[in-house]
Amino acid sequence: MNLSDTSILVTGGTGSFGKAFIREVLKKYNPKRLIIFSRDELKQHDMQKEGYDDKRLRYFIGDVRDRNRLYRAMHGVDIVVHAAALKHVPACEYNPFEAVQTNILGAQNIIDAAIDAGVKKVVALSTDKAVNPVNLYGATKLVAEKVFVQGNAYSGEGGTRFSCVRYGNVVGSRGSVIPLFLKQKDTGVVTVTDERMTRFWLTLDQGVEFVLKCLGAMCGGEVFVPKILSMKVMDLKEAVAPKCKVKVIGIRPGEKLHEVLISCDEARHTVEIDGMFVIKPEDPVWDVTKFWSKGKSLPADFRYASDTNKEWLTVEELRKML
């Protein structure tokens, strides 16, 4: 999608994804305005110090919980990329009301403000933890996905279009296990919750490229899932700290042994195209089948999971990524 001469707002713009997305858009396109919407003035200040001081950038202090601030921020905006979330699993478990207010009620505020401001497209970032969730973070993101997909019913024909992007763990993002392994490396012992654990894995740049691709392809109501690689936690340990011993500490509350990006139930209304899967909305009010008629239907028992994925990262490939 050509983002030149458009006004774009990124919620959570000071986060790992937000900064990478903004950097890529400034490099490849010439947006009219690029609004960084976040609640932390220090992170915004640090971001400007890091070189994010382009004249096209606008720094808005605000919280997605604050509907009135979102209305102000979205004035004249064409595209919204919603990356703001409370995403640390233990923090969400201990502060459930906060997770609900940011991840669910914040999603509703984004939808209301975008429709009323006449925003053309909204893409919300989701996670593999939203599929058959076992923790509160995943449950809030599942609800957020449903809210964004059904948000198209509120905007009506010709109004704001809403879609979601769902992918796995991002290399080096905040909360990644890599900084933990690097910190523990000097002690000679790294902690692993379970030696059998697997995860989907992609880089920040891959995540940004996928979101840009989906912005161009979306019709409204889709959940886009990239075809990405899986990795074994023990291979990651070998890539980061090969000489260290391993201490198995057991799976934490709300943690899965393996992650799923597409469930068997979702496979029934999912199609496969080059480099991605498209989960189509089940609501017949807005039928996007004609837009994805070239997509390949999936087998009835299909399940896209990190432990049954056909594509795996080796220890050497992990080292190159790091």
C-alpha positions as CSV (number, residue, x, y, z in Angstrom):
1,M,0.0,0.0,0.0
2,N,1.3,3.5,-0.9
3,L,1.2,5.5,2.3
4,S,2.5,8.7,0.7
5,D,0.6,11.9,1.5
6,T,-1.5,10.1,4.1
7,S,-2.0,10.9,7.8
8,I,-1.2,7.8,10.0
9,L,-1.7,7.3,13.7
10,V,0.2,4.6,15.6
11,T,-1.0,3.8,19.1
12,G,1.7,2.4,21.3
13,G,4.1,4.3,18.9
14,T,7.0,4.3,21.4
15,G,7.0,0.5,21.7
16,S,9.2,-2.0,19.9
17,F,6.8,-2.5,16.9
18,G,5.7,1.2,16.8
19,K,9.3,2.5,16.5
20,A,10.1,-0.1,13.8
21,F,6.9,0.7,11.9
22,I,7.5,4.5,12.0
23,R,11.1,4.1,10.9
24,E,10.1,1.9,7.9
25,V,7.3,4.3,6.8
26,L,9.5,7.3,7.0
27,K,12.2,5.5,4.9
28,K,9.9,4.1,2.2
29,Y,7.1,6.6,2.0
30,N,6.4,10.3,2.4
31,P,3.4,10.5,4.8
32,K,1.8,13.8,5.4
33,R,1.7,13.2,9.2
34,L,2.8,10.3,11.3
35,I,1.3,10.6,14.8
36,I,2.9,8.8,17.7
37,F,0.2,8.2,20.3
38,S,1.4,6.9,23.7
39,R,1.0,7.6,27.4
40,D,4.7,7.8,28.4
41,E,6.2,11.3,28.0
42,L,9.7,10.0,28.9
43,K,9.6,7.4,26.1
44,Q,8.5,10.0,23.6
45,H,11.3,12.3,24.8
46,D,13.8,9.4,24.5
47,M,12.5,8.6,21.0
48,Q,13.1,12.1,19.8
49,K,16.7,11.9,21.3
50,E,17.2,8.7,19.3
51,G,16.6,10.6,16.1
52,Y,12.9,10.4,15.6
53,D,12.6,14.1,15.1
54,D,11.4,14.2,11.5
55,K,9.1,17.2,10.8
56,R,6.4,14.9,9.7
57,L,6.2,13.3,13.2
58,R,3.7,14.4,15.8
59,Y,3.9,13.3,19.4
60,F,0.6,12.9,21.2
61,I,0.5,12.0,24.9
62,G,-2.6,10.0,25.5
63,D,-4.1,6.7,26.6
64,V,-6.4,4.5,24.5
65,R,-8.6,4.4,27.6
66,D,-9.3,8.1,27.1
67,R,-11.9,8.3,24.3
68,N,-11.9,12.1,24.1
69,R,-8.2,12.2,23.5
70,L,-8.5,9.6,20.8
71,Y,-11.2,11.8,19.1
72,R,-8.8,14.7,19.1
73,A,-5.8,12.7,17.9
74,M,-7.7,11.1,15.0
75,H,-8.9,14.3,13.5
76,G,-7.9,14.2,9.8
77,V,-6.3,10.8,10.1
78,D,-6.5,8.3,7.2
79,I,-5.0,5.1,8.7
80,V,-4.7,3.8,12.3
81,V,-2.3,1.1,13.4
82,H,-3.3,-0.1,16.8
83,A,-0.3,-1.5,18.6
84,A,-0.9,-0.3,22.2
85,A,-1.6,-3.0,24.8
86,L,-0.8,-4.4,28.2
87,K,0.9,-7.6,27.0
88,H,3.0,-9.0,29.9
89,V,1.3,-12.2,31.0
90,P,2.1,-12.1,34.7
91,A,1.2,-8.3,35.0
92,C,-2.1,-8.9,33.3
93,E,-2.9,-11.9,35.6
94,Y,-2.2,-9.7,38.7
95,N,-3.9,-6.6,37.4
96,P,-6.9,-8.0,35.5
97,F,-9.0,-4.8,35.5
98,E,-6.2,-2.8,34.0
99,A,-5.8,-5.4,31.2
100,V,-9.5,-5.2,30.4
101,Q,-9.6,-1.4,30.4
102,T,-6.6,-1.1,28.0
103,N,-6.9,-4.2,25.8
104,I,-10.7,-4.4,25.5
105,L,-12.3,-1.0,26.4
106,G,-9.4,0.7,24.6
107,A,-10.2,-1.3,21.5
108,Q,-13.8,-0.1,21.7
109,N,-12.6,3.5,22.0
110,I,-10.4,3.1,19.0
111,I,-13.3,1.9,16.9
112,D,-15.7,4.6,18.0
113,A,-13.2,7.4,17.4
114,A,-12.1,6.0,14.1
115,I,-15.7,5.7,12.7
116,D,-16.6,9.2,13.9
117,A,-13.4,10.7,12.6
118,G,-13.8,9.1,9.2
119,V,-10.6,7.1,9.3
120,K,-10.4,4.9,6.2
121,K,-8.5,1.8,7.6
122,V,-7.7,0.5,11.0
123,V,-5.3,-2.5,11.6
124,A,-5.1,-3.9,15.1
125,L,-2.1,-6.1,16.2
126,S,-3.1,-9.3,17.9
127,T,-1.2,-12.4,19.2
128,D,-1.1,-16.2,19.0
129,K,-2.1,-16.1,22.7
130,A,-5.6,-15.0,21.5
131,V,-6.2,-18.5,20.2
132,N,-7.8,-20.8,22.8
133,P,-6.4,-18.5,25.5
134,V,-5.3,-19.9,28.9
135,N,-4.3,-16.5,30.4
136,L,-6.0,-13.2,30.8
137,Y,-3.8,-11.4,28.3
138,G,-4.8,-13.9,25.6
139,A,-8.4,-13.6,26.6
140,T,-8.4,-9.8,26.3
141,K,-6.8,-10.0,22.9
142,L,-9.4,-12.6,21.8
143,V,-12.2,-10.2,22.8
144,A,-10.3,-7.3,21.1
145,E,-10.1,-9.3,17.8
146,K,-13.8,-10.0,17.9
147,V,-14.6,-6.3,18.7
148,F,-12.5,-5.1,15.7
149,V,-13.9,-7.7,13.3
150,Q,-17.5,-6.8,14.3
151,G,-16.6,-3.1,14.3
152,N,-17.2,-3.2,10.5
153,A,-20.9,-3.7,11.3
154,Y,-20.9,-0.4,13.1
155,S,-19.2,1.6,10.4
156,G,-21.5,0.4,7.7
157,E,-21.0,0.1,3.9
158,G,-18.4,2.5,2.7
159,G,-17.3,3.5,6.2
160,T,-14.1,2.7,8.2
161,R,-12.7,-0.7,7.6
162,F,-11.3,-2.8,10.5
163,S,-9.0,-5.8,10.3
164,C,-6.5,-7.6,12.6
165,V,-3.0,-9.0,12.2
166,R,-2.2,-12.0,14.4
167,Y,1.4,-13.3,14.7
168,G,3.8,-14.9,17.2
169,N,6.7,-13.9,19.4
170,V,8.9,-11.1,18.1
171,V,12.7,-11.4,18.4
172,G,14.1,-8.9,20.8
173,S,10.8,-7.2,21.7
174,R,10.0,-6.2,25.3
175,G,9.2,-9.2,27.3
176,S,11.2,-11.5,25.0
177,V,13.1,-14.4,26.6
178,I,16.3,-13.4,24.8
179,P,17.2,-10.5,27.2
180,L,16.7,-12.9,30.1
181,F,19.0,-15.5,28.6
182,L,21.6,-12.9,27.9
183,K,21.4,-11.6,31.5
184,Q,21.6,-15.1,32.9
185,K,24.5,-16.1,30.6
186,D,27.1,-14.6,32.8
187,T,26.0,-16.8,35.7
188,G,26.5,-20.0,33.8
189,V,22.9,-21.1,34.3
190,V,19.8,-20.2,32.3
191,T,16.2,-20.9,33.4
192,V,13.8,-22.7,31.1
193,T,10.2,-23.4,32.1
194,D,9.9,-26.6,30.0
195,E,12.4,-28.2,27.7
196,R,9.7,-29.3,25.2
197,M,8.4,-25.7,24.6
198,T,8.1,-24.3,21.1
199,R,7.1,-20.9,19.8
200,F,6.4,-19.1,16.6
201,W,9.2,-16.6,15.9
202,L,9.7,-13.6,13.6
203,T,11.7,-10.4,13.5
204,L,10.4,-6.9,14.0
205,D,11.1,-6.1,10.4
206,Q,9.0,-9.1,9.3
207,G,6.2,-7.9,11.5
208,V,6.3,-4.4,10.1
209,E,6.4,-5.7,6.5
210,F,3.4,-7.9,7.1
211,V,1.3,-5.1,8.6
212,L,2.1,-2.9,5.6
213,K,1.1,-5.7,3.3
214,C,-2.2,-6.3,5.1
215,L,-3.0,-2.6,5.1
216,G,-3.0,-2.8,1.3
217,A,-4.8,-6.1,1.0
218,M,-7.6,-5.7,3.7
219,C,-11.2,-5.4,2.8
220,G,-12.5,-5.3,6.4
221,G,-13.2,-8.1,8.8
222,E,-10.2,-10.3,8.1
223,V,-7.7,-11.7,10.6
224,F,-4.4,-12.0,8.8
225,V,-1.8,-14.7,9.9
226,P,1.7,-14.8,8.4
227,K,3.4,-18.0,7.5
228,I,6.3,-17.9,9.9
229,L,8.9,-20.3,11.4
230,S,8.8,-22.2,14.7
231,M,11.7,-22.6,17.1
232,K,12.4,-24.8,20.1
233,V,13.3,-23.1,23.3
234,M,16.3,-25.4,23.8
235,D,17.6,-24.4,20.3
236,L,17.2,-20.8,21.4
237,K,19.2,-21.5,24.5
238,E,21.9,-23.2,22.5
239,A,22.0,-20.2,20.1
240,V,22.3,-17.6,23.0
241,A,24.1,-19.4,25.8
242,P,25.6,-22.7,24.4
243,K,27.9,-23.3,27.3
244,C,25.4,-22.7,30.1
245,K,23.6,-25.3,32.2
246,V,19.8,-25.4,32.1
247,K,17.6,-25.1,35.2
248,V,14.0,-26.2,34.5
249,I,11.7,-24.2,36.7
250,G,8.3,-25.4,35.4
251,I,5.6,-23.7,33.3
252,R,4.4,-20.4,34.7
253,P,0.7,-19.6,35.4
254,G,-1.0,-18.8,32.1
255,E,1.8,-20.2,29.9
256,K,1.4,-22.7,27.1
257,L,3.7,-25.5,26.1
258,H,3.0,-24.7,22.4
259,E,1.3,-21.8,20.7
260,V,-1.5,-21.9,18.0
261,L,-2.1,-19.3,15.4
262,I,-5.1,-20.9,13.7
263,S,-7.4,-23.3,15.5
264,C,-9.3,-26.2,13.8
265,D,-12.6,-24.3,14.1
266,E,-11.1,-21.2,12.4
267,A,-9.7,-23.3,9.6
268,R,-13.2,-23.8,8.2
269,H,-13.4,-20.2,7.1
270,T,-9.7,-19.6,6.4
271,V,-7.9,-19.5,3.0
272,E,-4.3,-19.8,2.2
273,I,-2.5,-17.4,-0.2
274,D,1.1,-16.5,-0.8
275,G,2.9,-16.1,2.5
276,M,-0.2,-15.8,4.7
277,F,-3.5,-17.2,5.8
278,V,-6.7,-15.1,5.8
279,I,-9.3,-15.9,8.4
280,K,-12.5,-14.5,6.9
281,P,-15.4,-13.1,9.0
282,E,-18.2,-15.5,9.6
283,D,-20.9,-12.8,9.7
284,P,-22.7,-12.8,6.3
285,V,-23.4,-9.1,6.6
286,W,-20.1,-8.3,4.9
287,D,-19.1,-11.2,2.7
288,V,-15.4,-10.9,1.7
289,T,-15.3,-14.2,-0.1
290,K,-15.2,-12.6,-3.6
291,F,-12.1,-10.7,-2.5
292,W,-10.3,-13.9,-1.5
293,S,-11.7,-16.2,-4.2
294,K,-8.2,-17.1,-5.3
295,G,-7.3,-18.4,-1.8
296,K,-6.9,-22.1,-1.2
297,S,-9.2,-23.6,1.4
298,L,-7.7,-25.5,4.3
299,P,-8.3,-29.2,5.3
300,A,-11.0,-29.6,7.8
301,D,-8.6,-30.8,10.5
302,F,-6.0,-28.1,9.8
303,R,-4.4,-26.5,12.9
304,Y,-1.5,-24.0,12.6
305,A,0.5,-24.7,15.8
306,S,4.2,-24.1,16.7
307,D,4.9,-27.8,17.4
308,T,3.4,-29.1,14.2
309,N,4.7,-26.3,11.9
310,K,6.5,-27.6,8.8
311,E,9.1,-24.8,8.9
312,W,11.7,-24.6,11.8
313,L,14.5,-22.4,12.7
314,T,17.9,-24.1,13.3
315,V,20.4,-23.1,15.9
316,E,22.5,-21.4,13.3
317,E,19.6,-19.5,11.8
318,L,18.6,-18.3,15.3
319,R,22.2,-17.0,15.8
320,K,22.0,-15.1,12.5
321,M,18.6,-13.6,13.5
322,L,20.1,-12.5,16.8
